[in-house]
Amino acid sequence: MKYLLLFLFIVSIIFISNGCDSGTDSKSISTTPPVLVYPYDNDSNVSVMTTFRWTGTADIVSIDLNPGFTDPVSYTVTGTSHTVSDPLSSYSAYYWKAGRNIGGTIYWSDNYYYFRTGN
């Protein structure tokens, strides 16, 4: 009986220290933002049907004519790339950034990139 109680005590300690995989666990979630890859910063002659690329996890890509992103066109994305569904304007300058949405907070890429389209 003494050994059974000791065994149950040890199992309890292991269970408590390791936790479980229930929905109420408070495991940390990485808030690392995506890193922009393409179009490159200061790139020119970019296709009006360009494919944006990044590393890491992104849920949203925003494109704007203004670096303040005051009137962005935003796309919900998955994976590490997204091709625009409507062509961008020819011979125009754009800014773009990518973000990761965690619990309603968007963790944007550390920077935004500027590029110019061709025809």
C-alpha distance (Angstrom), angle and dihedral (degrees) to the residues before:
residue distance angle dihedral
M1 . . .
K2 3.79 . .
Y3 3.82 90.5 .
L4 3.80 92.4 48.0
L5 3.81 91.3 54.6
L6 3.80 90.9 47.2
F7 3.81 90.1 49.7
L8 3.82 92.3 49.9
F9 3.80 90.5 47.4
I10 3.83 91.9 52.6
V11 3.81 92.3 46.4
S12 3.82 89.6 50.1
I13 3.81 92.0 52.0
I14 3.81 91.5 49.0
F15 3.80 91.6 48.9
I16 3.81 93.0 48.7
S17 3.80 94.2 46.8
N18 3.82 94.7 47.4
G19 3.79 97.6 39.6
C20 3.76 123.1 -157.5
D21 3.78 136.9 -93.5
S22 3.78 98.3 -106.7
G23 3.78 122.1 137.4
T24 3.80 90.0 -105.9
D25 3.81 95.7 61.5
S26 3.77 112.2 118.9
K27 3.79 100.3 -139.5
S28 3.77 116.5 162.6
I29 3.79 118.0 -103.7
S30 3.77 118.8 -149.6
T31 3.79 112.2 -114.4
T32 3.79 92.9 -170.0
P33 3.80 106.9 143.5
P34 3.80 122.5 -133.9
V35 3.81 119.9 -92.7
L36 3.81 116.8 -128.5
V37 3.79 117.3 -121.8
Y38 3.83 111.8 164.0
P39 3.01 140.9 55.4
Y40 3.78 85.6 38.8
D41 3.78 121.8 -130.6
N42 3.83 109.5 -84.3
D43 3.80 90.8 8.5
S44 3.80 117.9 158.1
N45 3.80 136.8 -160.2
V46 3.82 90.4 31.3
S47 3.80 115.0 170.4
V48 3.81 116.0 -99.3
M49 3.83 85.6 -131.3
T50 3.79 93.2 49.0
T51 3.76 126.5 164.6
F52 3.80 113.6 -130.8
R53 3.81 114.8 -143.6
W54 3.80 133.3 -167.8
T55 3.78 140.2 159.9
G56 3.78 124.5 -119.7
T57 3.78 125.2 23.4
A58 3.80 122.6 -34.7
D59 3.79 131.4 172.6
I60 3.81 98.7 176.7
V61 3.80 138.4 34.7
S62 3.80 119.4 -166.3
I63 3.79 126.7 -163.5
D64 3.79 125.2 -171.4
L65 3.78 142.5 163.0
N66 3.81 88.5 -131.5
P67 3.83 126.5 62.3
G68 3.81 88.2 -137.7
F69 3.83 89.1 63.6
T70 3.81 90.7 -133.7
D71 3.83 94.4 155.8
P72 3.80 106.9 17.1
V73 3.76 129.7 174.6
S74 3.78 104.4 -135.1
Y75 3.78 130.7 -163.3
T76 3.79 128.0 -162.1
V77 3.79 104.8 -131.1
T78 3.79 143.3 -177.9
G79 3.76 131.5 -167.2
T80 3.80 120.5 17.9
S81 3.81 102.7 -59.3
H82 3.78 142.4 42.6
T83 3.81 131.0 -171.2
V84 3.79 115.0 -149.3
S85 3.80 113.9 -109.8
D86 3.82 94.7 -148.3
P87 3.79 121.1 41.4
L88 3.77 118.3 -104.2
S89 3.80 117.4 -124.2
S90 3.80 116.2 -82.7
Y91 3.80 118.5 -109.3
S92 3.80 92.7 9.1
A93 3.79 133.5 134.4
Y94 3.81 119.4 -124.2
Y95 3.78 141.0 177.8
W96 3.78 123.2 -148.5
K97 3.79 139.2 -174.1
A98 3.80 137.3 170.8
G99 3.78 130.2 -140.6
R100 3.75 144.1 -169.0
N101 3.81 118.0 -135.7
I102 3.80 113.9 -146.1
G103 3.77 117.2 171.5
G104 3.81 92.9 -23.8
T105 3.82 94.4 -50.0
I106 3.81 116.2 110.0
Y107 3.79 116.0 -144.9
W108 3.80 102.0 -156.8
S109 3.77 125.4 -155.3
D110 3.80 110.8 -86.2
N111 3.80 89.6 -108.7
Y112 3.77 141.5 9.8
Y113 3.80 126.5 -123.6
Y114 3.78 128.7 -130.7
F115 3.80 120.7 -146.7
R116 3.80 140.7 163.2
T117 3.80 125.7 -137.7
G118 3.79 126.4 -134.7
N119 3.78 123.7 -150.1
